[in-house]
Amino acid sequence: MQATVTTTAPIPGNYWNWRGHKIYYVRAGEPDGQRPPLLLVHGFGASTDHWRKNIAQLSGEFQVWAIDLLGFGRAAKANIAYSGDLWRDQLHDFITEVIGQAVILVGNSLGGYASLCVAAQRPSSAVGLVLLNSAGPFTETEESPVARRQASPNAARKLLGKSFGLLFRQPWASFLLFQYLRRPSVIRKTLQKVYLDQTAVTDRLVEEIYRPSCDRGAAQVFASVFSTPQGEKVNVLLEQLTCPLLLLWGEADPWIDCKQRSARFRQHYPQLTEHFLRAGHCPHDEVPDQVNHLIRSWAIAHL
């Protein structure tokens, strides 16, 4: 089944059937026997569309894949329990069944946490890992309450806090909240808070995030974030990790204390490489030229 993604240059998309659910993905560039493919994994509420600026450039030197996590983008909005383990298994199976070789995983926010789960717990699927403002909880005894909230893989929990999170476990309350947050004007305001460069918050970007929220089942997916298990702690995953790791931080991110999380990552994986960029929560979309250059240079040097 074919579809078309609106990108800097149109890229044909396909659907893959995973556990009875339609999963959307795009592929660009030719296989290179000297370089592993890249697999780009979006954050909460985003989709393959969020990588259009990166696919356009990186596909000149790498085969590039991007995938919608189950529940987001053009993927099915299944009424199931969502978790890091679920997305880990989705990504691992996609790499095994569709790509057919180990990849460099590149993940932003929630997609970064899912990618870390794959690289740490399914090491045969990853030869390298790039995390951009990655989410995911560290062990609570290691962090202050503020840091724990910032590190949560759940953007909604960060925004609402614990007491509101308990309230919105109620189906009627989460539905009303979803209807409010999915409004294009609210999407725009949220993006403006987490993007340093306001000119990057375009009508196109707002539409790309709004459109999947109109799909049947989208409200149920949103509601599930209040009961989703947190999954394995980041520090435990880092102890299991064996492949090269590149961290890219948009240092103006209001949701994540990048300096503090950087120190935690280094504590558990000191051999990593990292760069801090003048950007917000989504540096790949805000400063794509810098991000693409850093990924390319790191991949060539380390892999």
Secondary structure, DSSP 8 states (H G I E B T S, - for coil): -EEEE-SSS-EEEEEEEETTEEEEEEEES--BTTB--EEEE--TT--GGGGHHHHHHHTTTS-EEEE--TTSTTS---SS---HHHHHHHHHHHIIIII-S-EEEEEETHHHHHHHHHHHH-GGGEEEEEEES------GGGS-HHHHHHH-S-HHHHHHHHHHHHHTTSHHHHHHHHHHHTSHHHHHHHHHHH-SSGGG--HHHHHHHHGGGGSTTHHHHHHHTTT----S-HHHHHHH--S-EEEEEETT-SSS-HHHHHHHHHHH-TT-EEEEES--S-HHHHSHHHHHHHHHHHHHHH-
